[in-house]
Amino acid sequence: MHALDAVQLSRVIEMAWEDRTPFEAIEHSYALNETAVIKLMRQELKPSSFRLWRQRVTSRVTKHQTKRPFDVGRAYCKSQYKPR
C-alpha cells in the first residue's frame, strides 16, 4: 500500500462510508483493494466507529460491484466534486 496524504486519506474514508461507492471504485482511484480499505479503516477509526462501519458495509450489496443491481447506478456523492 502506498502512502496517502491527509486529503487522500480523508477521501478514502469518506468513500468507504458512502453506501453507493463500491470498493472497486476506491481500488480504481487509490489502488486499495477491499482488504486494504478494511485495514486502513481499522487503523484510522475509533474501535466503536470501525465496528459500526463493518456492520454497515457487511449488509450493503451496493459496496460490491458484482452484487449491485444494474438500477443502482454510478457511485456519486454531492460533495464528491466540491471545491477544496
Secondary structure in CASP SS format (residue, H / E / C, confidence):
PFRMAT SS
TARGET T0000
AUTHOR 0000-0000-0000
METHOD secondary structure of the structure
MODEL  1
M C 1.00
H C 1.00
A C 1.00
L C 1.00
D C 1.00
A H 1.00
V H 1.00
Q H 1.00
L H 1.00
S H 1.00
R H 1.00
V H 1.00
I H 1.00
E H 1.00
M H 1.00
A H 1.00
W H 1.00
E C 1.00
D C 1.00
R C 1.00
T C 1.00
P C 1.00
F H 1.00
E H 1.00
A H 1.00
I H 1.00
E H 1.00
H H 1.00
S H 1.00
Y H 1.00
A C 1.00
L C 1.00
N C 1.00
E H 1.00
T H 1.00
A H 1.00
V H 1.00
I H 1.00
K H 1.00
L H 1.00
M H 1.00
R H 1.00
Q H 1.00
E H 1.00
L C 1.00
K C 1.00
P H 1.00
S H 1.00
S H 1.00
F H 1.00
R H 1.00
L H 1.00
W H 1.00
R H 1.00
Q H 1.00
R H 1.00
V H 1.00
T H 1.00
S C 1.00
R C 1.00
V H 1.00
T H 1.00
K H 1.00
H C 1.00
Q H 1.00
T H 1.00
K H 1.00
R C 1.00
P C 1.00
F H 1.00
D H 1.00
V H 1.00
G C 1.00
R C 1.00
A C 1.00
Y C 1.00
C C 1.00
K C 1.00
S C 1.00
Q C 1.00
Y C 1.00
K C 1.00
P C 1.00
R C 1.00
END
